[in-house]
């Protein structure tokens, strides 16, 4: 597979995520601005646990599969990066245009990270099981919780922003691969 195709597929998934995020922003406003980072992490945890349950049981009582959950994780990772940058608010303090400016900034930063890592790892993600992305996300969530417990301090490890960017990239890969299976 061509690495340029990976970048285009990433952008296609992010355009889908962005459109959904914008529509939800219209419906709910930036209601998540009042969430602390631990709450956003738990939202991601819930999504990843549901994906894993679907992977193991192959049974869903809610008529949504794994791909919409990966899309949700992507958008929650963007929320996490915005909250990490700005902190939480006591009120809904941002217009839709302001939110989308931050959304685009963090989506672009994560795309750039993916391009660099994808170059170094030579498209390895394409040969992995989709369920591995889920496990990686759950592992990263545990890292995030540990870092939050340690008040954001790490001795030698990457910080919170890297954890959310990696979870976002794994989720994009999952969304791509699940689209290709259809």
SELUM-578285 format. One record per atom (N, C-alpha, C, CB): z, x, y. Coordinates in pm, whole numbers, plus 50000, padded with zeros to 5 digits. Each point is the difference from the previous one (the first is absolute). Glycine has a CB too. Layout:
REM SELUM-578285
ZXY;...
REM end
This chain:
REM SELUM-578285
500005008549882;500004991550118;500005008950124;501224981549876;498105014450223;499835007350125;501244998450088;497504996849986;502985014250068;501194999550086;499764991550124;500675022649917;498094977350135;499704991550115;500144985349962;498445017450090;501254979349784;500194986449952;501484996350002;497945002149858;502925007250107;501444997450004;500424996650142;500375015749806;499174991950290;500354997150140;499504986150041;499915024650053;498884971949909;499454986850033;500774988949929;497745010350033;502604991849841;500784990149927;501384998350063;498765005649788;501855005650253;501304999550067;499884991650128;500635022949906;498354979750172;499814992650125;499764985249974;499065020750105;500194976049790;499774986049966;501314992949966;497715005949916;503135000550003;501294994049965;500854998650126;499905010149768;500105000150315;500824999350122;499494989250096;500515024349976;498204973450029;499474989150083;500474986549947;497995013950057;502044984749811;500524987849939;501494998250033;498305002149815;502465008750173;501434999650031;500254996750146;500425016549818;498794989750268;500154998050144;499744985450037;499305023850041;499654970349902;499684986150030;501134990749957;497555005249973;503004997149907;501124991949952;501235002050089;499115001749766;501185010850270;501135003150086;499874992750134;500245022649888;498564977950169;499764993650129;500194984849989;498385018450061;501124975649832;500184985649981;501474996449986;497754998849891;503015009350036;501444997449985;500735002450132;499865006549758;499665003150319;500575002550132;499804987750089;499555025049976;499314968750012;499734987750074;500974989049958;497585006550021;502634992349847;500864989249948;501485002350028;498324996349823;502165016150161;501435002950005;500435008650117;499984998149759;499085007550315;500355009950099;500495012649929;500604981950169;499965027249906;500535012449943;501454997849956;498465014050147;501754975549772;501364996249959;500705011349925;499254976349987;500005032449951;500565011549927;500605010550093;498334995849822;501465003150307;500575009950092;501525000349995;498024996850148;502614992549807;501464999749992;500525006449871;499984979350139;499125024349770;500415006149873;500355014650016;498554983849881;502535020050055;500325014249989;499105006049890;502424996350077;497485016749921;499125006849906;500374996949855;499685018150169;501594980249804;500444996849864;499434986649953;502105013050039;497754977750052;499444986949965;498515001149968;501704989050147;497595019049931;498585002149972;499845006749864;499495001850247;501355008149725;499965006949871;500244990049887;500805021450109;500134969549909;500264990049897;498834990449982;502435001850052;496864995050054;498804991749988;498955007149914;500464989750225;499375023349797;499055007849920;500475000449855;499395014050202;501914987949779;500605000249866;499694987049926;501835015250083;498364973549984;499754986949939;498544999049954;501794989650145;497295014449941;498574999549966;499705009049880;499444995250241;501085016949760;499735009649891;500614995149869;499945018950167;501254975349840;500634994649878;499164988649943;502285006650087;497164985149999;499164989149951;498745005549934;500884984950181;498525025249878;498825006249939;500355005349862;499105006150227;502025000949763;500405005649871;500254988949897;501025019850119;499634969649922;500234988749909;498674994449950;502144994650120;496905003849970;498684994949959;499305009749906;499834987750218;500345025149806;499385010149913;500604999749860;499575014350201;501714982949792;500705000349870;499834986849926;501665016350094;498544972649976;500014987049931;498634993349994;502344997450074;496805005950022;498684993650012;500124985050022;499045017749852;502114978050201;500254986050028;500444998650145;500634995649759;498784994550310;500384997450138;500284985250018;498615019550080;502514977449981;500324986150030;499494996250139;502025001449850;497705008650230;499394998050132;498565004849986;502215003050129;496874989149921;498595002949979;499485010850097;499694976549918;500915035150074;499535011850073;500135011749906;500684990750228;498315017449767;500015011549912;500555012550067;498084990249883;501625021150057;500525012850049;499375004150133;500415006849763;498314990950252;499315005050119;500614994550131;497925001849862;502364985150147;500654995150123;501365006650027;498814978349966;501895025449928;501295006850017;499795014150056;500984986549810;497985020550141;499695013250057;499634998650148;499205008149774;500054981550259;499654997550141;501274997950082;497784989649930;503165002850015;501284997850068;500755013050021;500114977349899;499905031350000;500695012950014;499365008350111;500604999549756;498085000450250;499315007550105;500484995450137;497985002849852;502044984150169;500414995050131;501485002350028;498224982949983;502625016249914;501415003150021;500215014950029;500624981049849;498555027550095;500095014450032;499675002450147;499405005949763;499614987050288;499685001050143;501194995250082;497534996549952;503064992250009;501194995050069;501095010749998;499434976149936;500795030149949;501035010349988;499735011650095;500354993549760;498405010750249;499695011350089;500184996350147;498395008449828;501304979150205;500244995450138;501514999750027;497864986149996;502905008449910;501464999550017;500605014050005;500034977949882;499445031050037;500475013850000;499765006550136;499555001649753;499314995650305;499665005750131;500794993750113;497735004549913;502424982250085;500594992950114;501454995749979;497734992250051;502715007449824;501304993949971;499844984949997;501225019450109;499804973949841;499914985449997;500384994550136;500544999649753;499074987950270;500274993350128;500944988249976;497745007150092;502914988650011;500874988349990;499224987050020;501915013850082;496904987549976;499154988350025;498555003949969;501594991250180;497544998849821;498585002649982;499495006050131;499714980949830;500095032150171;499795007450124;498605005550018;502375005649989;496684990449928;498665005750008;498954989049995;500825021049892;498144980950187;498864990949994;499155003649878;500004997150253;499124993849709;499105002649888;499155012350027;499954975449946;499585026350175;499175011750033;500785012949985;498684985950157;502585014249886;500835012049986;500225003249852;501144994950219;499184994749703;500235002049858;498755005949934;501644980849997;497205013650035;498775004549935;499635014350042;499214976149993;501185028050126;499795013950041;500815009349909;499594992950240;501665003649735;500835007949908;499454999249857;502024995950146;497554992349814;499434998349866;498855009849980;500674975649998;498405024450098;498825008549989;500365014850001;498674982250112;502315021449968;500455014050006;500505004649864;500614997150242;500254995049696;500595004049873;498994999149884;502234992350085;496874998149924;498944999249898;499125012450008;500034974750011;499655029650109;499155011950018;500715012649953;498884988850194;502405012749837;500775011749955;500055000549847;501394999150211;498774989349727;500084999649854;498645002849938;501884983550015;497065011850047;498655003249953;499785015250004;499164977650083;501245028750025;499815014550012;500795007549892;499654997350248;501564998249723;500795006149893;499294998249866;502134995650129;497374992349845;499304997549874;498795009249986;500774976150006;498465025650101;498805008549995;500395014349961;498874985650176;502185019649884;500455013649970;500485001249856;500645003150240;500224987749718;500545000649864;498904997549897;502234992450085;496884998249945;498924997049906;499095012149981;500094975950067;499715031650039;499225012449989;500705009749905;499084996850234;502205005449791;500755009849920;500184995749855;501185006550207;498974980449770;500204995049864;498704995749932;502274992750071;496635008550001;498654997849945;499864986649927;499805024749977;500554964550096;499794986549947;500824996949875;497725001050095;503395005949883;500814997949880;500434985449985;500805023650018;499414969550092;500474986249996;499074990849922;501095003950218;497644999649776;499034991549929;500195000649848;498405003750187;502245006849764;500215001649856;501394995649956;498395018950004;502414976550089;501374995949968;500034985249960;500915017350160;500134979049766;500244985949972;500444993250130;500645005049759;498914982750262;500434992550118;501524998249995;497774988050013;502785010249869;501454998349988;500775012350049;499614984649806;499765027050191;500655012150051;500254998950150;498905013649819;500164980250253;500224998150145;501274991950023;497515001150044;502674988549873;501204991650012;501255008349977;498694980049922;501305028149973;501165008549971;500255009950114;499554997649754;499395008250299;500165009350113;500624992950120;498025013249918;501544974550108;500554992450113;501484997449978;497764989350042;502605006449838;501424997549970;500825012950015;499344981449843;500105029850115;500695012850018;500175003550146;499065007649785;499914989950294;500095002850144;501034990950067;497605007350001;502484980349955;501014990950056;501395005449972;498454980449970;501775024849910;501305006149970;500275011950089;499804992349764;499165015650263;500165011250094;500374994950139;498335013349869;500974976350176;500294994250133;501454995450007;497604992950024;502855000149874;501394995150000;500995011750004;499284979649871;500425030950056;500885011850002;500015006650138;499545003649754;499294997650306;499915006050134;500744991350101;497775010449942;502084976450048;500724991050091;501515001149979;498034984349999;502395016949876;501435001849971;500515012950063;499734987349784;499415022850222;500355012950061;499695000350150;499575011149780;500344977050279;499774998550145;498725006750047;502454998950031;496545001049883;498695005350037;499845015049987;499884981250152;501175025449801;499955014649992;499545004449861;501865001750170;497275008449829;499595006549876;500185015050016;498344981449947;501915025449944;500155014650005;498665007149991;502274997749897;496944998650003;498735006849978;498844990349976;501285019249905;499004968150086;498994990249962;499334993850122;501294995349793;497564998350179;499294992750105;500874988650048;497775006249901;502014989750221;500794989350059;499474986149967;500585015650180;499994974849888;499674986049975;498544996850028;502334994350057;497125011250051;498614996950033;499055003849887;500545003450241;499675008149699;499155004449888;500144990749880;500215023650080;501004971549896;500214991049887;499204987150018;502295009749966;497764984650156;499284987650025;498485002249998;501944991850137;497615019549914;498565003049996;499535001549855;500175011450225;500604995349693;499615001549860;499994986449928;500975023250000;500024968450025;500014986749937;498794991950045;502515000649990;497155000850135;498834993050052;498745004949931;501154996950221;498715016249765;498825005449934;499924995649853;500085019750155;501044980749772;499994995249862;499574985349994;501825016649942;498654975650154;499654985750002;498524997950030;502334994850075;497125013250016;498564999150027;499235003549873;500375005950244;500055004749689;499335003749875;500074988649898;500565024250043;500614969649946;500154988749909;499074988550036;502375006749964;497554990150165;499134989250046;498535003249970;501664994350180;497965018249842;498625004249971;499714998449851;500055016250193;500824989649726;499764999849854;499984985849944;501095022549984;499794969050064;500024986249951;498754992450045;502515000350004;496945003150111;498734994050044;498855004549912;500874999250234;499185013349726;498925005549916;500004993949861;500135021250130;501034974449823;500104994249865;499394986149991;502065013249965;497844980150151;499474986249999;498514999849984;501864992950145;
REM end
